[in-house]
Amino acid sequence: MAAAQAVQTQDAQLALQVCQALVELAQGGGEPAPAAPEGQAPVYRKGGRLVRWENK
């Protein structure tokens, strides 16, 4: 929605904000990985989503 508004109004500042949000999404959003409980290892689904914790 913001991208469409930036194009319609020719607003360069808004277009840069949209680009910045897209770059952050592409880099993973900066969300830290969850900490592993004692004696367990994370199991991830294809695409990097945490499924469960498995005993080592």
LINTA-V919770 format. One record per helix or strand of 3 or more residues. SS is the DSSP state (H for helix, E for strand). FROM is the first residue (numbers start at 1). TO is the last residue. If there is no record, write none. Layout:
# LINTA-V919770
ss=SS from=FROM to=TO
ss=SS from=FROM to=TO
This chain:
# LINTA-V919770
ss=H from=2 to=9
ss=H from=12 to=26
ss=E from=40 to=44
ss=E from=50 to=55
